[in-house]
Amino acid sequence: MADMAGTSLPDAVVRDIGASLAGVDAELARRYPGDPGTRQPVHTVYVPADAFAAGTVRDWGDRALAALDEHAPDAATLARVLGLPDELAGPVHDRVRAKLEREPVEDIRIDFEDGYGPRPDAEEDAAAVAAARTLSAAVADGSAPPYAGIRMKCMEAAVRDRGIRTLDLFLTGLMDAGGLPAGLVLTLPKVTFPQQVTAMVRLCEEFEKARGLTPGRIRFEIQIETTQAVLGPDGTATVARLIDAAQGRASGLHYGTFDYSASCGVSPAHQSMDHPVADHAKAVMQVAAAGTGVRLSDGSTNVLPVGPTDRVHEAWRLHYGLVRRSLARAYYQGWDMHPGHLPTRYAAVYAFYREGFGVAAARLAAYVAKAGGDIMDEPATAKALSGYLLRGLDSGALDTAEVTTATGLTRAELDALAGRLAAN
């Protein structure tokens, strides 16, 4: 029957339209490459540069385990504190404990900015060299987290030279110790104008040339913690301009809770990840980053789970609720500022993926089998369902065997449905 189908448009018209849109096709591919197909850490831990040492990651894990043992020693207690359903209590508690023993920190940022502050040049020089040496040794012996790097000082005039020197010392130290680790992450804070991002790109380019690295090897996160990064003086949204200025080197956008809230005039008692000004900024970030491969991270809470058990439980409930809120809003990463935040970070992540696992797997299996059912999913939803399961796998909330059994799909097939270019 196909050879009987009639058309009216000449082939030349189709070719001309294709030619006229070739530039748009190329621009779409360049600007919106999609998910990078790699694991995204569920959090970033910030440690002042002078506090970073060979045992920092294990120390955080041990302190988090001690807090769990003291304040929620069993699944029933953790469930009662956080409001977990009975069927999730055991699996979540077990997985949190195992995670804290095996890999307590997924991403660590050695902080030379607000968490470190102004220091004499010689002191910061020494700290930058020591950070590179310590991180390189941890990578070599297998004790480093999957992702690690520094947050330098920003590109504002008062601290620009200092920030550049620290970055140079750190990267040079890594190269001299054996090379840049695969999970290297750099954070550029307090960005206000695209030109500051362009300057960071220039630094990356020049370092790559100086050390014979592959162009594009060094990437960085952009921290969104100023109002100018969200809304420009002419009233236009500016986050997308920052991504564009990075020329493909931006790996993430990180929301800075307290600097951004303060810049909007929010009083300290009300500065929080769930304040309306935070929601507005993060919504703009989300739309700007969609499809670009640039990932999103929420900020932190400054309420620490320390002191007597009732106070720890109160702080845990707050942190757990904020992390769950972020996850529901597709912010799959956030900051943790204290070892006591780790139990509720992982509890929130594991509960989020395990409670939705059964439904997501069933819907995806029905979609692939074209079996229908009471929900008619489209390719975009199948992509989201696959992405949900993959994040659950990456985080440790789900196991490969149970996902394959429930969906009938291999990891490679999930990657393909999610639009990931490659499995981690």
C-alpha positions in Angstrom: 0.0 0.0 0.0 2.9 2.4 0.6 3.7 2.7 -3.1 0.1 3.9 -3.6 0.4 6.8 -1.1 0.3 10.1 -2.9 2.1 13.3 -2.0 2.0 16.8 -3.4 5.2 18.5 -2.1 8.3 18.3 -4.3 11.4 16.7 -2.8 13.2 20.0 -3.3 10.9 21.7 -0.7 11.7 19.1 1.9 15.5 19.5 1.2 15.2 23.3 1.3 13.5 23.3 4.6 16.1 20.9 6.0 18.8 23.2 4.8 17.2 26.3 6.3 16.9 24.6 9.7 20.4 23.1 9.7 21.7 25.9 11.9 18.8 25.5 14.3 19.4 21.8 14.5 23.1 22.4 15.3 22.2 25.0 17.9 19.7 22.7 19.6 22.3 19.9 19.8 24.9 22.3 21.2 22.8 24.0 23.8 20.6 21.1 24.8 22.6 17.9 24.8 20.5 16.2 27.5 21.5 14.2 30.5 25.3 13.6 30.7 24.6 10.0 31.6 26.8 10.0 34.7 26.0 9.6 38.4 24.9 12.7 40.2 25.9 12.9 43.9 22.9 13.2 46.3 24.8 15.9 48.2 27.9 18.1 48.6 29.7 18.3 51.9 31.5 21.6 52.5 34.6 21.5 54.7 36.7 24.6 55.5 40.1 24.2 53.9 42.0 24.3 57.2 39.8 21.5 58.5 40.3 19.1 55.5 42.6 16.2 56.3 43.2 12.6 55.2 40.6 11.3 57.7 37.9 13.9 57.1 35.5 11.7 55.1 35.8 8.7 57.5 35.5 11.0 60.4 32.2 12.4 59.0 31.0 8.8 58.5 31.9 7.8 62.1 30.3 10.8 63.6 27.1 10.2 61.6 27.0 6.6 62.7 27.5 7.6 66.3 24.6 10.0 66.0 22.4 7.3 64.4 23.3 4.8 67.2 22.6 7.3 69.9 19.4 8.9 68.6 17.9 6.3 66.3 19.5 3.0 67.1 16.8 0.9 65.4 14.4 1.1 62.5 11.4 1.7 64.7 12.9 4.7 66.3 14.0 6.2 63.0 10.5 5.6 61.5 8.9 7.2 64.5 11.1 10.3 64.3 10.7 10.8 60.5 7.2 9.4 60.0 8.4 6.5 57.8 5.8 3.8 56.8 6.4 0.5 58.6 7.3 -1.3 55.4 10.1 1.2 54.7 11.5 1.5 58.1 13.8 -1.6 58.0 15.1 -1.2 54.5 15.8 2.5 55.0 17.5 2.1 58.3 19.7 -0.8 57.0 20.7 1.1 53.9 21.5 4.3 55.8 23.8 2.4 58.2 25.4 0.5 55.3 26.0 3.8 53.4 27.6 5.5 56.3 29.9 2.6 56.7 30.8 2.2 53.1 30.6 5.7 51.5 29.5 8.4 53.9 30.3 11.3 51.6 29.6 11.3 47.8 30.9 14.8 47.0 33.2 17.0 49.1 34.1 20.6 48.6 37.2 21.9 50.2 36.1 25.5 51.0 38.4 28.5 50.5 35.4 30.9 50.4 32.9 31.8 53.2 33.8 28.7 55.2 37.4 29.6 55.2 37.4 33.4 55.1 40.3 35.9 54.6 43.7 34.6 55.6 47.3 35.7 55.1 48.5 34.8 51.6 51.1 32.4 52.9 48.6 30.6 55.0 46.1 30.1 52.1 48.9 29.2 49.7 49.9 26.4 52.1 46.3 25.3 52.6 45.8 25.0 48.8 49.0 23.0 48.3 48.0 20.7 51.3 44.5 20.2 49.9 45.8 19.1 46.5 48.3 16.7 48.2 45.8 15.3 50.6 43.1 14.8 47.9 45.6 13.1 45.5 46.7 10.7 48.2 43.1 9.8 49.0 42.3 9.2 45.3 45.4 7.0 45.1 44.5 4.9 48.2 40.8 4.7 47.3 39.5 6.7 50.3 38.4 9.7 48.4 34.7 10.2 47.7 33.5 9.8 44.0 33.5 13.6 43.6 35.8 16.2 45.2 37.3 19.6 44.6 37.4 23.2 45.9 35.3 26.3 46.2 37.5 29.2 45.4 37.0 32.8 46.2 34.8 34.7 43.7 35.6 36.9 40.8 34.8 40.2 42.5 37.7 42.6 42.5 38.6 42.5 46.2 39.3 38.7 46.2 39.8 37.9 42.5 43.6 37.5 42.5 43.5 35.5 45.7 40.9 33.1 44.2 42.8 32.7 41.0 46.1 31.9 42.8 44.4 29.3 45.0 42.8 27.7 42.0 46.2 27.6 40.2 48.0 26.2 43.3 45.4 23.5 43.8 45.2 22.3 40.2 49.0 22.5 39.8 49.4 20.4 42.9 47.0 17.8 41.6 48.9 17.6 38.3 52.2 17.3 40.0 50.9 14.5 42.2 49.7 12.5 39.2 47.0 14.3 37.4 43.4 15.6 37.8 41.1 13.0 39.4 38.2 11.9 37.4 35.7 13.2 39.9 37.2 16.7 40.1 34.6 19.4 40.8 35.3 23.2 41.1 32.8 25.7 42.4 32.7 29.4 41.4 30.7 31.3 44.0 28.9 34.7 44.1 28.5 35.0 40.3 26.7 38.2 39.3 27.5 38.7 35.6 28.2 36.4 32.7 31.6 38.0 32.2 32.8 36.4 35.5 31.9 33.0 34.1 33.7 33.9 30.9 36.8 34.7 33.0 36.6 31.3 34.7 36.4 29.7 31.3 39.6 31.6 30.3 41.4 30.3 33.4 40.4 26.7 32.6 41.5 27.1 29.0 44.9 28.6 29.9 45.6 25.9 32.5 44.7 23.2 30.1 47.2 24.7 27.5 49.9 25.1 30.2 49.6 21.5 31.3 48.8 19.9 28.0 45.3 18.8 29.0 42.5 18.0 26.6 40.5 21.1 25.9 37.3 21.1 28.0 38.8 18.8 30.6 38.2 21.2 33.4 34.6 22.1 34.3 32.9 23.9 37.1 29.8 24.6 39.0 28.2 28.0 39.1 26.8 29.1 42.5 23.5 31.0 42.3 23.5 33.2 45.4 23.1 36.7 44.2 19.9 38.4 42.8 21.8 39.5 39.7 22.4 35.9 38.8 18.6 35.4 38.6 17.3 38.7 37.3 19.3 41.3 35.4 19.1 45.1 35.6 16.9 45.1 32.4 14.4 42.7 34.0 15.5 39.6 32.0 16.2 36.3 33.6 20.0 35.9 33.6 20.8 32.3 34.7 20.7 31.0 31.1 23.3 33.6 30.1 25.6 32.3 32.8 25.2 28.7 31.4 25.9 30.1 27.9 28.9 32.0 29.0 30.4 28.8 30.4 30.7 27.4 26.8 29.9 23.9 27.8 32.0 23.8 31.0 29.2 24.3 33.5 28.5 21.1 35.3 26.0 22.4 37.8 24.0 25.3 39.3 24.1 25.3 43.1 21.6 27.4 45.0 23.2 29.4 47.9 20.4 29.6 50.6 21.7 32.2 52.9 23.6 34.6 50.6 20.6 34.7 48.2 18.1 35.1 51.0 20.1 37.9 52.6 20.4 39.7 49.2 16.6 39.6 49.0 16.3 41.2 52.4 15.0 38.1 54.2 15.6 38.3 57.9 17.9 35.6 59.3 15.1 33.8 61.2 13.3 33.2 57.9 16.2 32.3 55.6 15.5 28.8 54.5 15.4 26.5 51.4 11.6 26.6 51.4 11.2 30.4 51.6 9.3 31.9 48.6 12.4 33.7 47.4 14.3 30.4 47.3 11.5 28.7 45.3 11.5 31.6 42.8 15.2 31.4 42.2 15.3 27.7 42.0 12.4 27.6 39.5 14.3 30.0 37.2 17.4 27.9 37.6 15.4 24.8 36.7 14.0 26.1 33.5 17.3 27.6 32.4 19.2 24.3 33.0 16.5 22.0 31.5 18.0 19.9 28.7 21.4 21.5 28.9 23.1 18.7 30.9 23.8 21.2 33.7 22.6 19.7 37.0 20.9 21.4 39.9 21.7 21.4 43.6 19.6 22.9 46.4 21.3 24.6 49.4 21.5 23.7 53.0 19.9 24.2 56.4 21.9 25.8 59.2 19.9 24.0 61.9 22.3 21.4 63.2 21.3 18.1 64.8 23.3 18.5 68.0 22.5 18.4 71.7 20.0 16.2 73.5 18.0 13.6 71.7 14.8 15.6 71.5 16.7 18.5 69.9 18.4 16.2 67.4 15.1 14.6 66.5 13.6 18.0 65.8 16.5 19.0 63.6 16.4 15.7 61.8 12.7 16.1 61.0 13.4 19.6 59.6 16.2 18.4 57.5 14.4 15.3 56.3 11.4 17.3 55.3 13.5 19.8 53.4 15.4 17.1 51.5 12.2 15.4 50.6 10.7 18.7 49.4 13.7 19.2 47.2 13.5 15.7 45.7 9.9 16.2 44.9 10.8 19.4 43.0 13.5 17.6 41.0 16.4 19.0 43.0 18.3 15.7 43.5 21.3 17.2 45.2 21.8 19.5 48.2 24.4 20.7 50.7 25.2 19.0 54.0 27.0 21.1 56.6 27.4 18.7 59.5 27.9 15.0 60.0 24.6 14.8 61.8 22.8 15.7 58.5 24.0 12.5 56.8 21.6 10.1 58.4 18.6 12.1 57.3 20.0 12.9 53.9 20.3 9.3 53.1 17.0 8.4 54.8 15.2 10.9 52.7 16.8 9.8 49.5 16.2 6.1 50.2 12.6 6.6 51.3 11.9 8.8 48.2 13.0 6.1 45.7 11.9 3.0 47.6 8.3 4.2 48.2 7.8 5.0 44.5 9.7 2.1 43.2 6.8 -0.4 42.7 4.5 2.0 40.8 7.3 3.4 38.7 8.6 -0.1 37.7 5.1 -1.3 36.9 4.3 1.7 34.7 7.6 1.4 32.9 7.1 -2.3 32.3 3.6 -1.7 30.9 4.9 1.1 28.7 7.6 -1.1 27.2 5.2 -4.0 26.7 2.6 -1.7 25.4 0.3 -3.4 27.8 -1.9 -0.4 28.6 -3.5 -0.2 32.0 -5.2 2.6 33.9 -2.5 5.2 33.1 -1.4 6.0 29.5 2.2 7.1 29.6 4.0 8.9 26.8 7.7 8.7 25.8 8.5 11.8 28.0 7.0 10.0 31.0 8.8 6.8 30.2 12.0 8.8 30.1 11.2 10.3 33.5 10.3 6.9 35.0 13.6 5.5 33.8 15.5 8.5 35.2 13.8 8.0 38.5 14.9 4.3 38.7 18.4 5.1 37.6 18.8 7.8 40.3 17.6 5.2 42.8 20.2 2.8 41.6 23.0 5.4 41.6 22.2 6.5 45.1 22.0 2.9 46.5 18.3 3.1 47.3 17.6 0.4 44.8 19.5 -2.7 43.7 20.0 -3.7 40.1 18.5 -7.2 40.5 15.2 -5.9 41.9 14.9 -3.2 39.2 15.5 -5.7 36.5 13.1 -8.2 38.0 10.4 -5.6 38.3 10.8 -3.9 34.9 12.3 -6.6 32.7 14.9 -4.1 31.6 18.7 -4.1 31.8 20.7 -1.1 33.0 21.6 -0.3 29.4 18.0 -0.4 28.4 17.1 2.0 31.2 19.9 4.3 30.1 18.5 4.3 26.6 14.9 5.0 27.7 16.2 7.8 30.0 18.2 9.4 27.2 21.5 8.9 28.9 24.4 8.7 26.6 26.3 6.2 28.7 25.9 4.3 32.0 28.1 5.3 34.9 
